[in-house]
């Protein structure tokens, strides 16, 4: 009688169909010679079948609504309709993020030439300043020429404030925003519904190359950003992606036209 | 101008997630032994899954991944309950109020199935769990070891004890009603 290889572990694995073919053959042989073992295996198989019969009943039950809801991603773009309060909350959240070391991380990423950190900072700056009712900008649109000259001087290259009246946005003004290494210019726009949008511009290190329009959604703020001729642009707003893209196209077109035109003599 | 590219969050495959719910409910039912507590556990598991979605490797077995999360959520919740009241035991207590029939009795048309379920409640949660994963879900022992974070040898010894205990319990029902196989 050969009962050498039939360890208890092997018998369980055999019953569960988890034994290698070679060892299963050994059990087959043992079963033929050992009625006691054969009965044991049969009982275990019957137990498996009974358990499946019993617990398969649960599978057939209708799924409760709350569980179907829990299978949906928890962050639908629900915060999109931007209120100033939401923007302020987003700003506060981002400040915490930065406090926890986002700045250090962003600086590292930036050296690798990834512009995503720019989008995050742009969303942060937008959330912070767009929610400021009284002082969203340092220089108001009434002094647009002074604003553009000042930002051009601080950034070290010619900047332009696009005219977004064709899409219903008027220039509110602009400000300088601290960047990682280089300052960023921020132009704030507002529509008739007091919805604000900001365009941020900064110099990127040479060799960053150009990028396609990219979209990021950071804490309730949508951002389209792109790099063109070593300048990074980020258009941020609490509007839906399609609307933001439409405006981004207008901005891009205007900036391209301004680049083609001779530089205004006012910049000094 | 090239069309914008999206860099949205990596998600979990939602159809697969929904498809996994019945099995999660069954596992939860075997753990908690009670329908509404089980569904609470499933809900917590799904929420945790979304939190940890970056940890899921695309293409890997979503069910096994969710089972792992469920096991951990359950163990953590149990530890919390135990801390709050020192005398809570889930192990092999026939009067354990936590364990009820996992399905309504009138759904069960075979007396041995009904009995088997009652006897399952007398096993420890550890043993019930291994039995479910091996015999009902038919997972490989290595997968079970991964889900429960225990060595394969422990899976096998638990499985062996669970089967023997269950067989004995079924063979000697307290009611005196014998099940003839």
Interface residues (C-beta under 8 A of the other chain):
Chain A: X8 X9 X12 X13 X16 X17 X18 X43 X44 X46 X47 X48 X50 X51 X52 X53 X54 X55 X56 X57 X58 X59 X61 X63 X64 X66 X67 X68 X70 X71 X72 X73 X74 X75 X116 X212 X213 X214 X215 X216 X217 X224 X245 X249 X252
Chain B: X1 X2 X3 X4 X5 X6 X7 X8 X9 X11 X12 X14 X17 X18 X21 X22 X23 X25 X26 X29 X30 X39 X42 X43 X46 X47 X50 X102 X103 X107 X108 X110 X112 X113 X116 X117 X120 X131 X132 X134 X135 X136 X138 X140 X141 X156 X159 X160 X163 X166 X167 X170 X181
